[in-house]
Amino acid sequence: MKREYPCVEIDLCKITHNAKTILSMCSKKGIEVVGVTKVFCAELSIVQAMLKGGIKHFGDSRIQNLINMKDIHCKKTLLRISMESEAEEVVKYSDISLNSELQTIKVLAEAAKSANKVHNIILMVDVGDLREGVLVKDVIGTVRKILELSNINLIGLGTNVTCYGGVLPDENNLGKLIELKKDIKKIFDIELPIISGGNSSSLYMVMNNTIPKEINQLRVGEAIALGKETAFGESIANCYDDAFILKGEIVEVKEKPTLPTGEIGRDAFGEKPHFKDMGIRKRAIVAVGRQDIKVDGLIPLDKNISIFGASSDHLILDITDSSRELEVGDIVNFRMDYGCVLAAMTSQYVKKYYAKELAMSSI
Ligand SMILES: *Cc1c(COP(=O)(O)O)cnc(C)c1O
């Protein structure tokens, strides 16, 4: 089959394997895993690979992605705080949504009523990261008002950390959720079944046995896709970190100096570039660029290749020491970090292929 470049090659066996590993680690602690699909735009084949790994509950930030998954038999959570304007779709296509605004929850209640449904919500609590969520002091008041609404079922509390503020999850901030659950039980005599304790950054607490026992759900994307926990960026044992490989084609190979000639102004992105004089180097241009990838998130599989930089559509490599002699037309492979997978999977200029029947090396 003729390939088009640039492309991402996705190894579905590795995704299935990672999903199994994370799931087994979490279920030993009584934690449900919501498999998060946004980094790969909820591509159905990858969703299926996670399903095969045992994930039964999926989460995405975008309602369009949940709509695309409508025929997949699983539970679905909308992760980004719902927009009022999409309330009808939220009620129709998600089983659960994460919320922090009473005004929107009221609109969801109306939409649920019109659809003759009861919509489940998790109330997000901000325990310090300063992204989404009701402040701890406002939770009880908000819960009181939610409980007055019909067609809305409050099924839990959740939090998100290590996203905006970089705050790490710990027993102290996750403990706030647990205290709130207990307060809600005391004040309103209701038992909230779900305490959703964060994303891939909470996995380290599962691994080192510090996750509080009341936390019974995590929403995990990056760890399944890239085999990494995100609190400290450590690899997770028995997970693959190369399920997504970017492949790009070389369109120019030339020996050139490392210092540009002429007065240096701003580059195509308005930044003032800096150069280190390394003499004459063999450079390759790969036909992919900042419209499709995050340059500092690319890791060449050949450790002897390094990246000089990129503009919108040209990636410039130093191939002087490459393990293999590279020519125009050759393909260069890269691993990617989270931001880079996100960009590549979203770019319509990057083709997606699945590596089928690749021998699974035993790890
Ligand atoms: C993206 C997202 C996640 C998943 O985060 P990862 O770091 O990929 O595990 C979990 N919860 C919410 C609310 C999110 O937006």
The ligand as an ORCA input file, in Angstrom:
! r2SCAN-3c Opt
* xyz 0 1
  C      -7.831     15.659     29.594
  C      -8.501     15.390     30.859
  C      -8.190     14.224     31.577
  C      -7.119     13.244     31.137
  O      -5.848     13.762     31.376
  P      -4.505     12.889     31.100
  O      -3.427     13.698     31.665
  O      -4.411     12.718     29.623
  O      -4.703     11.597     31.784
  C      -8.880     13.987     32.752
  N      -9.826     14.852     33.200
  C     -10.146     15.980     32.542
  C     -11.188     16.873     33.094
  C      -9.493     16.294     31.362
  O      -9.802     17.427     30.713
*
